[in-house]
């Protein structure tokens, strides 16, 4: 094989590998389109657990509904993002009462995303987490580092 053909083959292989890697990265993170209802659902209940994990943290609540208790889960941002809202493992504890507003799964499961228009409100009525407004970037939260111009 001559050197020009071999060089072209190596370049083509490298480009194919780069394209496949980029495609895998793009597909790795899911979008919410079509997964959740458009309307906001509100649930109030007792905290069972707060999982501050990446890529999505989870708030688990026991919510009284029609004479029984239903276990709800609210999927929030990453642990890093929630630190911007002053969240630590102690911000809400098992036994605390909170209210979550978010978009429920379309299949009716007791699971919601705490993204667009979402709120988490403590027992005193204080908003302790706010999801982004549609079309707007997430608010950094009161404990997030200051943003600089051009960022």
C-alpha positions in Angstrom: 0.0 0.0 0.0 1.4 3.4 -0.9 1.9 6.0 1.8 -0.7 8.4 0.4 -3.4 5.7 0.5 -2.3 4.5 3.9 -2.4 8.1 5.2 -5.9 8.6 3.8 -7.1 5.4 5.3 -5.7 6.4 8.8 -7.4 9.8 8.5 -10.7 8.2 7.4 -10.5 5.8 10.3 -9.8 8.5 12.8 -12.7 10.6 11.5 -15.1 7.6 11.8 -14.0 7.0 15.3 -14.4 10.6 16.3 -17.9 10.7 14.7 -18.9 7.5 16.6 -17.6 8.9 19.9 -19.4 12.1 19.5 -22.7 10.3 18.5 -22.4 8.2 21.7 -22.0 11.2 23.8 -24.9 13.0 22.3 -27.2 10.0 22.8 -25.9 9.3 26.3 -28.0 12.1 27.9 -31.8 11.8 27.4 -34.2 14.6 26.7 -37.6 15.0 28.5 -39.6 15.5 25.3 -42.7 13.4 25.4 -41.8 11.7 28.7 -43.6 14.0 31.1 -47.0 15.7 31.2 -47.0 19.4 30.4 -49.1 20.3 33.4 -47.6 20.8 36.8 -48.5 18.3 39.5 -48.3 19.3 43.2 -47.7 16.7 46.0 -47.1 17.3 49.7 -45.7 14.6 51.9 -43.1 13.3 54.3 -39.5 13.0 53.2 -38.3 9.4 53.2 -34.9 10.0 51.6 -32.8 12.5 49.8 -30.3 11.0 47.3 -27.7 13.7 46.3 -26.2 11.8 43.4 -25.0 12.4 39.9 -26.3 12.8 37.2 -29.7 13.3 38.9 -30.5 13.6 42.6 -33.8 12.1 43.9 -36.2 13.3 46.6 -38.4 10.4 47.9 -41.7 11.3 49.6 -44.5 9.4 51.2 -47.7 11.2 50.1 -51.2 10.6 51.5 -53.6 10.0 48.6 -57.2 8.7 48.9 -56.6 7.1 52.3 -53.4 5.4 51.4 -49.7 6.4 51.2 -48.1 6.6 47.8 -44.3 6.8 47.5 -43.3 9.6 45.1 -40.0 10.4 43.6 -38.8 13.7 42.3 -35.8 13.8 40.0 -33.8 16.9 40.3 -30.5 18.1 39.0 -27.0 16.8 39.9 -25.6 17.0 43.5 -23.4 19.8 42.2 -26.3 21.8 40.8 -28.2 21.4 44.1 -25.3 22.7 46.1 -26.0 26.0 44.4 -29.4 25.9 46.1 -27.6 25.3 49.5 -28.6 21.6 49.4 -26.6 19.3 51.6 -27.6 16.0 53.1 -29.2 18.0 55.9 -31.3 20.5 53.9 -34.3 18.1 54.1 -34.3 15.1 56.3 -36.4 12.0 56.7 -39.6 13.0 58.5 -39.7 16.6 57.2 -42.8 17.7 55.3 -42.2 19.3 51.9 -44.2 20.2 48.8 -42.9 19.3 45.3 -44.3 20.8 42.1 -43.1 19.2 38.9 -44.1 17.4 35.7 -45.4 13.8 36.3 -44.5 10.9 34.0 -47.2 10.5 31.3 -47.7 6.8 32.3 -49.2 8.0 35.7 -46.4 6.6 37.9 -45.7 8.6 41.0 -42.6 10.1 39.6 -41.9 13.7 38.5 -39.1 15.8 37.0 -38.1 18.8 39.0 -37.0 20.7 36.0 -39.1 23.2 34.0 -41.3 25.3 36.4 -40.6 23.0 39.3 -40.4 24.0 42.9 -39.6 22.4 46.2 -41.0 24.2 49.2 -40.3 23.5 52.8 -42.8 23.3 55.6 -42.4 27.0 56.3 -43.4 27.9 52.7 -39.8 28.8 51.6 -38.9 27.8 48.1 -35.7 25.8 48.6 -35.4 24.8 44.9 -36.6 26.3 41.7 -36.3 24.6 38.3 -35.7 26.7 35.2 -38.4 28.7 33.5 -39.1 27.3 30.0 -36.6 28.6 27.5 -34.4 30.0 30.3 -31.2 28.6 31.8 -31.3 27.2 35.3 -31.1 29.8 38.0 -27.8 29.3 39.9 -29.4 29.4 43.4 -28.4 31.5 46.4 -25.3 29.4 47.3 -23.9 29.1 43.7 -20.6 30.9 42.9 -21.1 34.2 41.2 -21.3 34.1 37.4 -19.0 36.3 35.5 -19.7 38.2 32.3 -19.4 36.2 29.1 -20.1 32.9 30.8 
